[in-house]
Amino acid sequence: MAQAALPKMPRRPLGQTGLEVSVLGFGASPLGGAIDEGEGVAAVKEAFDLGINFFDTSPFYGDTKSETVLGRGLAQLPRDQIVVATKVGRYGSDTFDFSAQRVAASVRESLARLQLGYVDLIQCHDIEFTHLDQIVSETLPALQRLREEGLVRHIGITGLPLKIFQFFGGRAPPGAVDTALSYCHYTLNDRSLAALLPYLQEKQVGIINASVLSMGLLTHQGPPSWHPAPQPLQQAAAAAAVAAAAHGVSLPKLALMECVKEPAIASHLVGFCTRHQVRDNVEAVLQGLGLLASPLRQQEAAALADVRRILEPVQGLTWPSGLPDN
Ligand code: NAD
């Protein structure tokens, strides 16, 4: 049976880049996992057809597999209608190399896997794992040269500890970094990015919120075994999933509906690898923005109240990441 047409997915400006990105972005890390690759490629096309134009990956995801599978999906799409982001510096088996030489080779390797001539955004992947002096003195100048060659259009940084984003206040030369990708800090269980939004806006940085489902914590199937969240957070998330289900409501859907209301955040990245998830998440975003009626509105309100109460004691609980000095 043909599925109902959905309202248009809204787009927001990505800082000062001139790019307009869909409020829901395609997080491609699951494409690097043990998945049905044909379904993953179809999910990329489905996402585009439902209005998602922003795709994010990294050579780290699945030790380059995510870029390869995403590249197969993107080959079906018009290049001038998509915004593609990848990263440098973090690689398989958790190795890090932000040197100028590695970065220059890495971008070319990513372009080959993605089957693209340029990426719209290149990001230094998890800068808390290196000395920030190296990012300023070596990595950013190397990326600037790639920008001049036309291989990348804009430059960003990513990472977990929010204090790395103070980078924009002091160390980063003005205009050298266009975007900030934060993850797991603007979700139902952790809203700590909210306090930083006015500062990042003042610096005119494009803000990307990744891992809206806290890397799988806020799902009914639960997080992967490697998930670094402390036990009390894992237990509360599992209890929240049970509470949402008791109202007949999906916890991932509640999480998405709540996050997308913040207009200062250009795009929210969720990890997808099936067409079904794409459609569910697109609908959740449209419902969260009031563009699509939700048949379960009352149940969702009741479930949200329960979930908030369960997550309150672990609100903002996080885990360490990176070098101790950063
Ligand atoms: P996420 O919070 O988006 O959770 C993804 C998990 O949720 C996957 O297991 C997926 O199968 C599942 N899921 C998605 N939609 C669902 C639905 N409707 N119902 C049930 N389960 C659903 O975590 P993520 O994938 O880690 O983050 C999203 C993206 O953000 C990544 O793919 C990546 O592109 C980006 N990201 C970047 C960084 C960084 O740069 N340091 C860090 C984290 C995430």
Boltz pocket constraint, residues with backbone or C-beta under 6 A from the ligand:
constraints:
  - pocket:
      binder: B
      contacts: [[A, 26], [A, 27], [A, 28], [A, 29], [A, 30], [A, 56], [A, 57], [A, 125], [A, 126], [A, 158], [A, 159], [A, 160], [A, 181], [A, 183], [A, 210], [A, 211], [A, 212], [A, 213], [A, 214], [A, 215], [A, 216], [A, 217], [A, 219], [A, 220], [A, 252], [A, 253], [A, 269], [A, 270], [A, 271], [A, 272], [A, 273], [A, 276], [A, 277], [A, 280], [A, 281]]
      max_distance: 6.0
